[in-house]
Amino acid sequence: MFDLPDAFARLEQPEYTGENRCYPCTAVNVALSLALAAGIGAAVSPPVGMLALGVSLALVRFRGYLVPGTPTLTRRYLPERVLERFGKLPTSEPTVETVTPAGLERVLTAAGIATDGTDGLRLTPSFRTRWDDRLSSDGTADPGASAVRSALGVDEVDRLGDASFELEGRRRVRWESTAALAADAAAAAELEGRIDGWDRLEADERRDILTGLRLLRDHCPACGGPVTATTERLGHCCRRPRIAVLAVCDECGGTLVDFSVAESRATPWLELAGAETSDGASTAD
């Protein structure tokens, strides 16, 4: 015989309901439920739309959200003034559930990984030493799928090239070099014991932190040579400008960081790179 109370109990997620309910997440999901029901009602029939609304609200009631990943999405994309009103801004403690580029400095300094002095953000001597020790013991020659699996917290990783991999059979990621990959693998192993909540971060959030750490390196993980970080403003006749961030070893020429980001989102990366933006003549697609 079907036990309805038992079914509800199995459906419920206490970590996201009751006193643990996140009201910004709930508000977002209720709005999505109404929009979904309205769309189904218009496309199919009003009774079907009402049924969809009931099911959606029940999921929000018992699971805390309708759309998987809502807690992370809410923290990442809602304005800080909204998160502050509901008490959802990250605290100064090195405990994280989600990380954005704008929050990297706060997380790194709270965890004792970096310090913010008169010359900008710098790695603490203790973390720099531990990171280099792990690089020396693990090596930089050929990090493989297991290193990526551990660093990004994913279950399935297939190697495609020297520094490119496929995650979970559907998404491809690529590092700038095997040295950059080795640096991330060594840093991730050290972060597991320094940041409470590291194991709950998504792959993209881990990559943001690891990329930020590579920007703070002043010497190459492969040869030990000095690393120079530069930034450039890339203009385009048909799109909004972007900021290119590049960190390259002066001795071996190895690339540690190479990416571009919309100009409106570039400030935290520029602060980590410790560089001013120069106007570039590039109009590349």
PyRosetta script that sets phi, psi and omega in degrees:
from pyrosetta import init, pose_from_sequence

init()
pose = pose_from_sequence("MFDLPDAFARLEQPEYTGENRCYPCTAVNVALSLALAAGIGAAVSPPVGMLALGVSLALVRFRGYLVPGTPTLTRRYLPERVLERFGKLPTSEPTVETVTPAGLERVLTAAGIATDGTDGLRLTPSFRTRWDDRLSSDGTADPGASAVRSALGVDEVDRLGDASFELEGRRRVRWESTAALAADAAAAAELEGRIDGWDRLEADERRDILTGLRLLRDHCPACGGPVTATTERLGHCCRRPRIAVLAVCDECGGTLVDFSVAESRATPWLELAGAETSDGASTAD")
pose.set_psi(1, 137.7)
pose.set_omega(1, -177.0)
pose.set_phi(2, -71.3)
pose.set_psi(2, 126.7)
pose.set_omega(2, -178.6)
pose.set_phi(3, -102.4)
pose.set_psi(3, 100.2)
pose.set_omega(3, -175.9)
pose.set_phi(4, -63.2)
pose.set_psi(4, -47.7)
pose.set_omega(4, 179.0)
pose.set_phi(5, -58.7)
pose.set_psi(5, -38.9)
pose.set_omega(5, 179.2)
pose.set_phi(6, -66.0)
pose.set_psi(6, -37.6)
pose.set_omega(6, 178.4)
pose.set_phi(7, -63.4)
pose.set_psi(7, -42.4)
pose.set_omega(7, 177.6)
pose.set_phi(8, -64.5)
pose.set_psi(8, -39.4)
pose.set_omega(8, 179.9)
pose.set_phi(9, -63.8)
pose.set_psi(9, -39.3)
pose.set_omega(9, 178.6)
pose.set_phi(10, -68.6)
pose.set_psi(10, -32.2)
pose.set_omega(10, -178.2)
pose.set_phi(11, -74.6)
pose.set_psi(11, -32.4)
pose.set_omega(11, -172.3)
pose.set_phi(12, -69.7)
pose.set_psi(12, 143.1)
pose.set_omega(12, 176.4)
pose.set_phi(13, -118.0)
pose.set_psi(13, 97.5)
pose.set_omega(13, -176.3)
pose.set_phi(14, -58.5)
pose.set_psi(14, -27.9)
pose.set_omega(14, -178.3)
pose.set_phi(15, -68.4)
pose.set_psi(15, -15.8)
pose.set_omega(15, -179.9)
pose.set_phi(16, -121.8)
pose.set_psi(16, 7.0)
pose.set_omega(16, -178.5)
pose.set_phi(17, -128.5)
pose.set_psi(17, 177.9)
pose.set_omega(17, -179.9)
pose.set_phi(18, 62.6)
pose.set_psi(18, -134.2)
pose.set_omega(18, -179.4)
pose.set_phi(19, -69.7)
pose.set_psi(19, -13.9)
pose.set_omega(19, 177.9)
pose.set_phi(20, -93.8)
pose.set_psi(20, 2.2)
pose.set_omega(20, -177.3)
pose.set_phi(21, -64.0)
pose.set_psi(21, 134.3)
pose.set_omega(21, 175.5)
pose.set_phi(22, -95.0)
pose.set_psi(22, 113.3)
pose.set_omega(22, -174.8)
pose.set_phi(23, -71.3)
pose.set_psi(23, -34.0)
pose.set_omega(23, 172.0)
pose.set_phi(24, -60.0)
pose.set_psi(24, -41.4)
pose.set_omega(24, 177.8)
pose.set_phi(25, -62.9)
pose.set_psi(25, -43.9)
pose.set_omega(25, -179.5)
pose.set_phi(26, -61.5)
pose.set_psi(26, -44.3)
pose.set_omega(26, -179.5)
pose.set_phi(27, -61.7)
pose.set_psi(27, -43.2)
pose.set_omega(27, 179.6)
pose.set_phi(28, -62.3)
pose.set_psi(28, -42.4)
pose.set_omega(28, -176.2)
pose.set_phi(29, -74.7)
pose.set_psi(29, -33.0)
pose.set_omega(29, 174.3)
pose.set_phi(30, -63.9)
pose.set_psi(30, -42.2)
pose.set_omega(30, 177.7)
pose.set_phi(31, -62.1)
pose.set_psi(31, -41.1)
pose.set_omega(31, 177.5)
pose.set_phi(32, -65.5)
pose.set_psi(32, -37.5)
pose.set_omega(32, 178.3)
pose.set_phi(33, -62.5)
pose.set_psi(33, -43.7)
pose.set_omega(33, 179.5)
pose.set_phi(34, -64.3)
pose.set_psi(34, -43.3)
pose.set_omega(34, -179.9)
pose.set_phi(35, -64.9)
pose.set_psi(35, -42.4)
pose.set_omega(35, 179.2)
pose.set_phi(36, -63.0)
pose.set_psi(36, -44.1)
pose.set_omega(36, -179.6)
pose.set_phi(37, -64.5)
pose.set_psi(37, -40.5)
pose.set_omega(37, 178.9)
pose.set_phi(38, -63.3)
pose.set_psi(38, -40.7)
pose.set_omega(38, 179.4)
pose.set_phi(39, -66.2)
pose.set_psi(39, -43.4)
pose.set_omega(39, 178.8)
pose.set_phi(40, -66.6)
pose.set_psi(40, -39.7)
pose.set_omega(40, 178.9)
pose.set_phi(41, -61.9)
pose.set_psi(41, -39.1)
pose.set_omega(41, -179.9)
pose.set_phi(42, -74.0)
pose.set_psi(42, -36.1)
pose.set_omega(42, -175.9)
pose.set_phi(43, -82.1)
pose.set_psi(43, -33.9)
pose.set_omega(43, -176.2)
pose.set_phi(44, -110.2)
pose.set_psi(44, -77.1)
pose.set_omega(44, 177.6)
pose.set_phi(45, -166.1)
pose.set_psi(45, 153.4)
pose.set_omega(45, 179.1)
pose.set_phi(46, -56.7)
pose.set_psi(46, -41.6)
pose.set_omega(46, 179.0)
pose.set_phi(47, -61.4)
pose.set_psi(47, -39.0)
pose.set_omega(47, 177.7)
pose.set_phi(48, -66.3)
pose.set_psi(48, -37.7)
pose.set_omega(48, 177.1)
pose.set_phi(49, -63.3)
pose.set_psi(49, -41.1)
pose.set_omega(49, 178.3)
pose.set_phi(50, -65.5)
pose.set_psi(50, -37.9)
pose.set_omega(50, 176.8)
pose.set_phi(51, -62.8)
pose.set_psi(51, -43.4)
pose.set_omega(51, 178.8)
pose.set_phi(52, -62.0)
pose.set_psi(52, -38.6)
pose.set_omega(52, 178.6)
pose.set_phi(53, -63.8)
pose.set_psi(53, -44.3)
pose.set_omega(53, 179.8)
pose.set_phi(54, -61.1)
pose.set_psi(54, -44.6)
pose.set_omega(54, 179.7)
pose.set_phi(55, -64.6)
pose.set_psi(55, -42.6)
pose.set_omega(55, -178.5)
pose.set_phi(56, -63.9)
pose.set_psi(56, -45.2)
pose.set_omega(56, -180.0)
pose.set_phi(57, -66.7)
pose.set_psi(57, -32.8)
pose.set_omega(57, 177.1)
pose.set_phi(58, -65.1)
pose.set_psi(58, -40.3)
pose.set_omega(58, 177.7)
pose.set_phi(59, -63.7)
pose.set_psi(59, -41.7)
pose.set_omega(59, 177.8)
pose.set_phi(60, -63.8)
pose.set_psi(60, -39.5)
pose.set_omega(60, -179.1)
pose.set_phi(61, -64.2)
pose.set_psi(61, -45.6)
pose.set_omega(61, -172.5)
pose.set_phi(62, -93.2)
pose.set_psi(62, -27.0)
pose.set_omega(62, -177.6)
pose.set_phi(63, -106.5)
pose.set_psi(63, -15.9)
pose.set_omega(63, 179.8)
pose.set_phi(64, 96.5)
pose.set_psi(64, -22.4)
pose.set_omega(64, 179.2)
pose.set_phi(65, -159.1)
pose.set_psi(65, 162.2)
pose.set_omega(65, 179.1)
pose.set_phi(66, -97.9)
pose.set_psi(66, -45.1)
pose.set_omega(66, -176.8)
pose.set_phi(67, -90.5)
pose.set_psi(67, 123.1)
pose.set_omega(67, 178.3)
pose.set_phi(68, -56.9)
pose.set_psi(68, 140.5)
pose.set_omega(68, 179.5)
pose.set_phi(69, 84.1)
pose.set_psi(69, 7.2)
pose.set_omega(69, -177.2)
pose.set_phi(70, -57.2)
pose.set_psi(70, -43.2)
pose.set_omega(70, -180.0)
pose.set_phi(71, -54.8)
pose.set_psi(71, -41.9)
pose.set_omega(71, 179.0)
pose.set_phi(72, -70.2)
pose.set_psi(72, -44.1)
pose.set_omega(72, -178.7)
pose.set_phi(73, -63.3)
pose.set_psi(73, -40.0)
pose.set_omega(73, -179.2)
pose.set_phi(74, -63.6)
pose.set_psi(74, -47.6)
pose.set_omega(74, -179.7)
pose.set_phi(75, -64.3)
pose.set_psi(75, -32.9)
pose.set_omega(75, -176.0)
pose.set_phi(76, -77.1)
pose.set_psi(76, -37.9)
pose.set_omega(76, -168.5)
pose.set_phi(77, -111.2)
pose.set_psi(77, -19.3)
pose.set_omega(77, 176.7)
pose.set_phi(78, -71.1)
pose.set_psi(78, 144.7)
pose.set_omega(78, 178.6)
pose.set_phi(79, -59.9)
pose.set_psi(79, 150.2)
pose.set_omega(79, -177.8)
pose.set_phi(80, -61.5)
pose.set_psi(80, -32.7)
pose.set_omega(80, -179.7)
pose.set_phi(81, -65.2)
pose.set_psi(81, -31.1)
pose.set_omega(81, 177.3)
pose.set_phi(82, -73.2)
pose.set_psi(82, -44.9)
pose.set_omega(82, 179.3)
pose.set_phi(83, -63.3)
pose.set_psi(83, -37.9)
pose.set_omega(83, 179.7)
pose.set_phi(84, -64.8)
pose.set_psi(84, -38.2)
pose.set_omega(84, -179.6)
pose.set_phi(85, -61.3)
pose.set_psi(85, -34.4)
pose.set_omega(85, -179.5)
pose.set_phi(86, -97.8)
pose.set_psi(86, 8.8)
pose.set_omega(86, 177.5)
pose.set_phi(87, 68.7)
pose.set_psi(87, 33.9)
pose.set_omega(87, -176.1)
pose.set_phi(88, -110.6)
pose.set_psi(88, 7.5)
pose.set_omega(88, 176.1)
pose.set_phi(89, -71.1)
pose.set_psi(89, 146.3)
pose.set_omega(89, 177.2)
pose.set_phi(90, -58.6)
pose.set_psi(90, 142.9)
pose.set_omega(90, 178.3)
pose.set_phi(91, -86.9)
pose.set_psi(91, -179.7)
pose.set_omega(91, 179.5)
pose.set_phi(92, -79.4)
pose.set_psi(92, -5.6)
pose.set_omega(92, 179.4)
pose.set_phi(93, -78.0)
pose.set_psi(93, 148.6)
pose.set_omega(93, -179.7)
pose.set_phi(94, -78.2)
pose.set_psi(94, 49.1)
pose.set_omega(94, 175.7)
pose.set_phi(95, -117.7)
pose.set_psi(95, 123.3)
pose.set_omega(95, -173.7)
pose.set_phi(96, -129.2)
pose.set_psi(96, 144.8)
pose.set_omega(96, 169.9)
pose.set_phi(97, -111.8)
pose.set_psi(97, -24.3)
pose.set_omega(97, 177.4)
pose.set_phi(98, -157.0)
pose.set_psi(98, 152.5)
pose.set_omega(98, -177.8)
pose.set_phi(99, -135.9)
pose.set_psi(99, 135.3)
pose.set_omega(99, 172.3)
pose.set_phi(100, -114.6)
pose.set_psi(100, 161.7)
pose.set_omega(100, 177.0)
pose.set_phi(101, -53.2)
pose.set_psi(101, -37.7)
pose.set_omega(101, -179.5)
pose.set_phi(102, -65.4)
pose.set_psi(102, -22.7)
pose.set_omega(102, -178.5)
pose.set_phi(103, -98.1)
pose.set_psi(103, 3.8)
pose.set_omega(103, -176.1)
pose.set_phi(104, -63.0)
pose.set_psi(104, -45.9)
pose.set_omega(104, -177.6)
pose.set_phi(105, -59.9)
pose.set_psi(105, -42.3)
pose.set_omega(105, -179.1)
pose.set_phi(106, -63.2)
pose.set_psi(106, -43.3)
pose.set_omega(106, -178.9)
pose.set_phi(107, -67.2)
pose.set_psi(107, -44.5)
pose.set_omega(107, -176.3)
pose.set_phi(108, -67.1)
pose.set_psi(108, -40.0)
pose.set_omega(108, 179.9)
pose.set_phi(109, -73.0)
pose.set_psi(109, -38.3)
pose.set_omega(109, -179.8)
pose.set_phi(110, -65.0)
pose.set_psi(110, -30.5)
pose.set_omega(110, -178.7)
pose.set_phi(111, -88.2)
pose.set_psi(111, 2.4)
pose.set_omega(111, 180.0)
pose.set_phi(112, 73.6)
pose.set_psi(112, 20.9)
pose.set_omega(112, -179.6)
pose.set_phi(113, -89.0)
pose.set_psi(113, -33.1)
pose.set_omega(113, -178.9)
pose.set_phi(114, -140.6)
pose.set_psi(114, 159.9)
pose.set_omega(114, 176.1)
pose.set_phi(115, -126.6)
pose.set_psi(115, 149.3)
pose.set_omega(115, -179.4)
pose.set_phi(116, -109.3)
pose.set_psi(116, 103.0)
pose.set_omega(116, -178.5)
pose.set_phi(117, -112.3)
pose.set_psi(117, -165.6)
pose.set_omega(117, -178.2)
pose.set_phi(118, -66.3)
pose.set_psi(118, -25.1)
pose.set_omega(118, 180.0)
pose.set_phi(119, -98.7)
pose.set_psi(119, 16.9)
pose.set_omega(119, 177.1)
pose.set_phi(120, 98.0)
pose.set_psi(120, -169.0)
pose.set_omega(120, -178.2)
pose.set_phi(121, -77.8)
pose.set_psi(121, 131.4)
pose.set_omega(121, -179.4)
pose.set_phi(122, -137.5)
pose.set_psi(122, 149.4)
pose.set_omega(122, 175.1)
pose.set_phi(123, -65.4)
pose.set_psi(123, 142.9)
pose.set_omega(123, 174.5)
pose.set_phi(124, -71.4)
pose.set_psi(124, 148.0)
pose.set_omega(124, -179.8)
pose.set_phi(125, -56.0)
pose.set_psi(125, -38.2)
pose.set_omega(125, -178.0)
pose.set_phi(126, -66.4)
pose.set_psi(126, -42.4)
pose.set_omega(126, 179.8)
pose.set_phi(127, -69.5)
pose.set_psi(127, -40.4)
pose.set_omega(127, 179.7)
pose.set_phi(128, -60.3)
pose.set_psi(128, -41.3)
pose.set_omega(128, 179.3)
pose.set_phi(129, -65.7)
pose.set_psi(129, -44.5)
pose.set_omega(129, 179.7)
pose.set_phi(130, -63.9)
pose.set_psi(130, -39.5)
pose.set_omega(130, 179.5)
pose.set_phi(131, -63.4)
pose.set_psi(131, -46.6)
pose.set_omega(131, 180.0)
pose.set_phi(132, -65.8)
pose.set_psi(132, -37.1)
pose.set_omega(132, 177.6)
pose.set_phi(133, -61.6)
pose.set_psi(133, -42.5)
pose.set_omega(133, 178.3)
pose.set_phi(134, -65.7)
pose.set_psi(134, -38.4)
pose.set_omega(134, 177.2)
pose.set_phi(135, -63.3)
pose.set_psi(135, -39.7)
pose.set_omega(135, -179.7)
pose.set_phi(136, -67.3)
pose.set_psi(136, -38.5)
pose.set_omega(136, -177.9)
pose.set_phi(137, -79.4)
pose.set_psi(137, -34.8)
pose.set_omega(137, -178.0)
pose.set_phi(138, -87.3)
pose.set_psi(138, -25.8)
pose.set_omega(138, -179.8)
pose.set_phi(139, 84.0)
pose.set_psi(139, 164.0)
pose.set_omega(139, -179.0)
pose.set_phi(140, -122.0)
pose.set_psi(140, 6.2)
pose.set_omega(140, -170.6)
pose.set_phi(141, -71.2)
pose.set_psi(141, -49.4)
pose.set_omega(141, -170.3)
pose.set_phi(142, -152.1)
pose.set_psi(142, 68.7)
pose.set_omega(142, 175.6)
pose.set_phi(143, -63.3)
pose.set_psi(143, 136.1)
pose.set_omega(143, -175.6)
pose.set_phi(144, -112.5)
pose.set_psi(144, -163.5)
pose.set_omega(144, -176.2)
pose.set_phi(145, -62.1)
pose.set_psi(145, -35.2)
pose.set_omega(145, -179.5)
pose.set_phi(146, -65.1)
pose.set_psi(146, -35.6)
pose.set_omega(146, 178.1)
pose.set_phi(147, -65.7)
pose.set_psi(147, -40.4)
pose.set_omega(147, 178.9)
pose.set_phi(148, -68.5)
pose.set_psi(148, -41.8)
pose.set_omega(148, 179.2)
pose.set_phi(149, -58.1)
pose.set_psi(149, -43.8)
pose.set_omega(149, -179.2)
pose.set_phi(150, -72.2)
pose.set_psi(150, -41.4)
pose.set_omega(150, -176.2)
pose.set_phi(151, -67.5)
pose.set_psi(151, -39.1)
pose.set_omega(151, -175.3)
pose.set_phi(152, -100.0)
pose.set_psi(152, -7.2)
pose.set_omega(152, 176.5)
pose.set_phi(153, 70.1)
pose.set_psi(153, 37.2)
pose.set_omega(153, 178.2)
pose.set_phi(154, -112.7)
pose.set_psi(154, 160.8)
pose.set_omega(154, -175.1)
pose.set_phi(155, -89.4)
pose.set_psi(155, -35.8)
pose.set_omega(155, -173.2)
pose.set_phi(156, -123.6)
pose.set_psi(156, 122.6)
pose.set_omega(156, -179.8)
pose.set_phi(157, -136.3)
pose.set_psi(157, 129.4)
pose.set_omega(157, 175.6)
pose.set_phi(158, -120.7)
pose.set_psi(158, 134.6)
pose.set_omega(158, -179.1)
pose.set_phi(159, -81.7)
pose.set_psi(159, 133.8)
pose.set_omega(159, 178.7)
pose.set_phi(160, -109.8)
pose.set_psi(160, -31.4)
pose.set_omega(160, -179.2)
pose.set_phi(161, -156.4)
pose.set_psi(161, -168.0)
pose.set_omega(161, -177.6)
pose.set_phi(162, -57.3)
pose.set_psi(162, -40.8)
pose.set_omega(162, -176.8)
pose.set_phi(163, -135.5)
pose.set_psi(163, 24.7)
pose.set_omega(163, 178.4)
pose.set_phi(164, -124.8)
pose.set_psi(164, 142.3)
pose.set_omega(164, -173.3)
pose.set_phi(165, -144.1)
pose.set_psi(165, 158.6)
pose.set_omega(165, 174.2)
pose.set_phi(166, -111.0)
pose.set_psi(166, 128.2)
pose.set_omega(166, -178.3)
pose.set_phi(167, -101.1)
pose.set_psi(167, 130.9)
pose.set_omega(167, 175.2)
pose.set_phi(168, 53.9)
pose.set_psi(168, 26.5)
pose.set_omega(168, 175.8)
pose.set_phi(169, 70.3)
pose.set_psi(169, 13.0)
pose.set_omega(169, -176.6)
pose.set_phi(170, -143.8)
pose.set_psi(170, -12.5)
pose.set_omega(170, -174.3)
pose.set_phi(171, -134.9)
pose.set_psi(171, 135.5)
pose.set_omega(171, -178.3)
pose.set_phi(172, -105.2)
pose.set_psi(172, 139.5)
pose.set_omega(172, 175.4)
pose.set_phi(173, -130.7)
pose.set_psi(173, 150.9)
pose.set_omega(173, -177.9)
pose.set_phi(174, -141.0)
pose.set_psi(174, 136.2)
pose.set_omega(174, 173.4)
pose.set_phi(175, -94.9)
pose.set_psi(175, 158.6)
pose.set_omega(175, -178.3)
pose.set_phi(176, -66.5)
pose.set_psi(176, -28.1)
pose.set_omega(176, -178.3)
pose.set_phi(177, -165.8)
pose.set_psi(177, 166.8)
pose.set_omega(177, 175.9)
pose.set_phi(178, -67.0)
pose.set_psi(178, -28.7)
pose.set_omega(178, 176.8)
pose.set_phi(179, -66.0)
pose.set_psi(179, -40.2)
pose.set_omega(179, 177.1)
pose.set_phi(180, -64.2)
pose.set_psi(180, -41.1)
pose.set_omega(180, 177.6)
pose.set_phi(181, -63.7)
pose.set_psi(181, -44.0)
pose.set_omega(181, 179.0)
pose.set_phi(182, -63.0)
pose.set_psi(182, -38.3)
pose.set_omega(182, 178.3)
pose.set_phi(183, -62.7)
pose.set_psi(183, -41.7)
pose.set_omega(183, 179.6)
pose.set_phi(184, -67.0)
pose.set_psi(184, -41.6)
pose.set_omega(184, -179.3)
pose.set_phi(185, -63.1)
pose.set_psi(185, -43.2)
pose.set_omega(185, 179.7)
pose.set_phi(186, -68.1)
pose.set_psi(186, -41.3)
pose.set_omega(186, -179.8)
pose.set_phi(187, -65.6)
pose.set_psi(187, -42.0)
pose.set_omega(187, -179.4)
pose.set_phi(188, -61.6)
pose.set_psi(188, -39.3)
pose.set_omega(188, 178.9)
pose.set_phi(189, -62.9)
pose.set_psi(189, -34.5)
pose.set_omega(189, 178.7)
pose.set_phi(190, -77.1)
pose.set_psi(190, -34.0)
pose.set_omega(190, -177.6)
pose.set_phi(191, -69.5)
pose.set_psi(191, -26.1)
pose.set_omega(191, -179.6)
pose.set_phi(192, -55.1)
pose.set_psi(192, -35.7)
pose.set_omega(192, -178.6)
pose.set_phi(193, -95.6)
pose.set_psi(193, -2.0)
pose.set_omega(193, -176.3)
pose.set_phi(194, -110.0)
pose.set_psi(194, -28.1)
pose.set_omega(194, -177.5)
pose.set_phi(195, -116.2)
pose.set_psi(195, 112.0)
pose.set_omega(195, 177.1)
pose.set_phi(196, -71.5)
pose.set_psi(196, 117.5)
pose.set_omega(196, -176.4)
pose.set_phi(197, 111.5)
pose.set_psi(197, -2.8)
pose.set_omega(197, 178.7)
pose.set_phi(198, -55.1)
pose.set_psi(198, -39.5)
pose.set_omega(198, -177.3)
pose.set_phi(199, -69.6)
pose.set_psi(199, -12.6)
pose.set_omega(199, 179.3)
pose.set_phi(200, -97.2)
pose.set_psi(200, -5.5)
pose.set_omega(200, -178.9)
pose.set_phi(201, -75.4)
pose.set_psi(201, 146.1)
pose.set_omega(201, 175.5)
pose.set_phi(202, -77.1)
pose.set_psi(202, 165.6)
pose.set_omega(202, -176.3)
pose.set_phi(203, -58.0)
pose.set_psi(203, -43.2)
pose.set_omega(203, -179.5)
pose.set_phi(204, -63.0)
pose.set_psi(204, -38.7)
pose.set_omega(204, 180.0)
pose.set_phi(205, -68.3)
pose.set_psi(205, -39.2)
pose.set_omega(205, 175.8)
pose.set_phi(206, -63.3)
pose.set_psi(206, -41.4)
pose.set_omega(206, -179.0)
pose.set_phi(207, -64.9)
pose.set_psi(207, -35.7)
pose.set_omega(207, 176.8)
pose.set_phi(208, -60.6)
pose.set_psi(208, -46.4)
pose.set_omega(208, -179.9)
pose.set_phi(209, -64.2)
pose.set_psi(209, -45.2)
pose.set_omega(209, -177.0)
pose.set_phi(210, -66.8)
pose.set_psi(210, -37.5)
pose.set_omega(210, 176.2)
pose.set_phi(211, -64.9)
pose.set_psi(211, -42.1)
pose.set_omega(211, 177.3)
pose.set_phi(212, -60.3)
pose.set_psi(212, -39.9)
pose.set_omega(212, 177.9)
pose.set_phi(213, -64.7)
pose.set_psi(213, -40.2)
pose.set_omega(213, 178.4)
pose.set_phi(214, -62.8)
pose.set_psi(214, -33.8)
pose.set_omega(214, 177.1)
pose.set_phi(215, -65.9)
pose.set_psi(215, -24.5)
pose.set_omega(215, -179.6)
pose.set_phi(216, -87.1)
pose.set_psi(216, -8.4)
pose.set_omega(216, 179.0)
pose.set_phi(217, -71.5)
pose.set_psi(217, 134.4)
pose.set_omega(217, 177.1)
pose.set_phi(218, -104.3)
pose.set_psi(218, 0.2)
pose.set_omega(218, 176.7)
pose.set_phi(219, -142.3)
pose.set_psi(219, 151.6)
pose.set_omega(219, -173.0)
pose.set_phi(220, -73.0)
pose.set_psi(220, 136.0)
pose.set_omega(220, 177.9)
pose.set_phi(221, -71.6)
pose.set_psi(221, -16.0)
pose.set_omega(221, -177.6)
pose.set_phi(222, -92.4)
pose.set_psi(222, -46.2)
pose.set_omega(222, -175.2)
pose.set_phi(223, -119.9)
pose.set_psi(223, -10.3)
pose.set_omega(223, -179.9)
pose.set_phi(224, 84.6)
pose.set_psi(224, 1.6)
pose.set_omega(224, -179.7)
pose.set_phi(225, -72.2)
pose.set_psi(225, 164.6)
pose.set_omega(225, -180.0)
pose.set_phi(226, -68.3)
pose.set_psi(226, 146.5)
pose.set_omega(226, -179.1)
pose.set_phi(227, -113.1)
pose.set_psi(227, 134.5)
pose.set_omega(227, 178.0)
pose.set_phi(228, -114.6)
pose.set_psi(228, 128.6)
pose.set_omega(228, 177.8)
pose.set_phi(229, -103.9)
pose.set_psi(229, 132.7)
pose.set_omega(229, 178.1)
pose.set_phi(230, -131.9)
pose.set_psi(230, 155.1)
pose.set_omega(230, 175.8)
pose.set_phi(231, -131.5)
pose.set_psi(231, 153.2)
pose.set_omega(231, -178.5)
pose.set_phi(232, -147.7)
pose.set_psi(232, 138.0)
pose.set_omega(232, 177.0)
pose.set_phi(233, -87.6)
pose.set_psi(233, 120.0)
pose.set_omega(233, -178.0)
pose.set_phi(234, -101.6)
pose.set_psi(234, 117.3)
pose.set_omega(234, 178.9)
pose.set_phi(235, -92.9)
pose.set_psi(235, 157.5)
pose.set_omega(235, 178.0)
pose.set_phi(236, -150.8)
pose.set_psi(236, 142.0)
pose.set_omega(236, -174.8)
pose.set_phi(237, -70.3)
pose.set_psi(237, -22.3)
pose.set_omega(237, -173.1)
pose.set_phi(238, -118.0)
pose.set_psi(238, -6.2)
pose.set_omega(238, -177.2)
pose.set_phi(239, -132.8)
pose.set_psi(239, 164.4)
pose.set_omega(239, 177.2)
pose.set_phi(240, -67.6)
pose.set_psi(240, 149.3)
pose.set_omega(240, -179.4)
pose.set_phi(241, -61.8)
pose.set_psi(241, 152.5)
pose.set_omega(241, 175.8)
pose.set_phi(242, -126.7)
pose.set_psi(242, 159.4)
pose.set_omega(242, 177.8)
pose.set_phi(243, -109.7)
pose.set_psi(243, 123.7)
pose.set_omega(243, 176.6)
pose.set_phi(244, -94.8)
pose.set_psi(244, 132.5)
pose.set_omega(244, 179.4)
pose.set_phi(245, -118.2)
pose.set_psi(245, 127.9)
pose.set_omega(245, -175.2)
pose.set_phi(246, -137.1)
pose.set_psi(246, 131.5)
pose.set_omega(246, 174.3)
pose.set_phi(247, -128.0)
pose.set_psi(247, 120.3)
pose.set_omega(247, -173.2)
pose.set_phi(248, -132.6)
pose.set_psi(248, 142.9)
pose.set_omega(248, 176.3)
pose.set_phi(249, -72.3)
pose.set_psi(249, 130.6)
pose.set_omega(249, -178.9)
pose.set_phi(250, -70.9)
pose.set_psi(250, -22.6)
pose.set_omega(250, -175.5)
pose.set_phi(251, -94.8)
pose.set_psi(251, -55.6)
pose.set_omega(251, -176.1)
pose.set_phi(252, -94.3)
pose.set_psi(252, -10.3)
pose.set_omega(252, 179.2)
pose.set_phi(253, 78.1)
pose.set_psi(253, 6.6)
pose.set_omega(253, 179.2)
pose.set_phi(254, -67.8)
pose.set_psi(254, 142.0)
pose.set_omega(254, -178.8)
pose.set_phi(255, -96.5)
pose.set_psi(255, 126.8)
pose.set_omega(255, 177.9)
pose.set_phi(256, -98.4)
pose.set_psi(256, -36.7)
pose.set_omega(256, -178.9)
pose.set_phi(257, -139.6)
pose.set_psi(257, 135.9)
pose.set_omega(257, 176.8)
pose.set_phi(258, -159.3)
pose.set_psi(258, 100.1)
pose.set_omega(258, 178.5)
pose.set_phi(259, -155.6)
pose.set_psi(259, 166.6)
pose.set_omega(259, 175.0)
pose.set_phi(260, -128.6)
pose.set_psi(260, 151.3)
pose.set_omega(260, -176.5)
pose.set_phi(261, -142.4)
pose.set_psi(261, 152.3)
pose.set_omega(261, 177.9)
pose.set_phi(262, -55.9)
pose.set_psi(262, 141.8)
pose.set_omega(262, -175.8)
pose.set_phi(263, -57.4)
pose.set_psi(263, -34.1)
pose.set_omega(263, -178.6)
pose.set_phi(264, -68.2)
pose.set_psi(264, -18.1)
pose.set_omega(264, -177.9)
pose.set_phi(265, -112.8)
pose.set_psi(265, 12.5)
pose.set_omega(265, -170.6)
pose.set_phi(266, -86.3)
pose.set_psi(266, -21.2)
pose.set_omega(266, -171.3)
pose.set_phi(267, -52.2)
pose.set_psi(267, -50.8)
pose.set_omega(267, -179.1)
pose.set_phi(268, -61.7)
pose.set_psi(268, -34.5)
pose.set_omega(268, 178.8)
pose.set_phi(269, -70.4)
pose.set_psi(269, -36.4)
pose.set_omega(269, 177.7)
pose.set_phi(270, -65.3)
pose.set_psi(270, -38.3)
pose.set_omega(270, 178.9)
pose.set_phi(271, -65.1)
pose.set_psi(271, -39.8)
pose.set_omega(271, 177.9)
pose.set_phi(272, -67.0)
pose.set_psi(272, -39.1)
pose.set_omega(272, -178.6)
pose.set_phi(273, -73.6)
pose.set_psi(273, -20.9)
pose.set_omega(273, -179.6)
pose.set_phi(274, 64.8)
pose.set_psi(274, 36.4)
pose.set_omega(274, -176.4)
pose.set_phi(275, -134.7)
pose.set_psi(275, 151.0)
pose.set_omega(275, 173.9)
pose.set_phi(276, -88.1)
pose.set_psi(276, 154.5)
pose.set_omega(276, -179.5)
pose.set_phi(277, -84.9)
pose.set_psi(277, 130.2)
pose.set_omega(277, 175.1)
pose.set_phi(278, -103.8)
pose.set_psi(278, 147.8)
pose.set_omega(278, 178.3)
pose.set_phi(279, -76.8)
pose.set_psi(279, 127.2)
pose.set_omega(279, 178.6)
pose.set_phi(280, -105.7)
pose.set_psi(280, 154.1)
pose.set_omega(280, 179.6)
pose.set_phi(281, -89.3)
pose.set_psi(281, 0.1)
pose.set_omega(281, -175.1)
pose.set_phi(282, -66.1)
pose.set_psi(282, 135.2)
pose.set_omega(282, 173.2)
pose.set_phi(283, -127.6)
pose.set_psi(283, 35.0)
pose.set_omega(283, -176.9)
pose.set_phi(284, -65.7)
pose.set_psi(284, 152.2)
pose.set_omega(284, 178.8)
pose.set_phi(285, -66.9)
pose.dump_pdb("model.pdb")
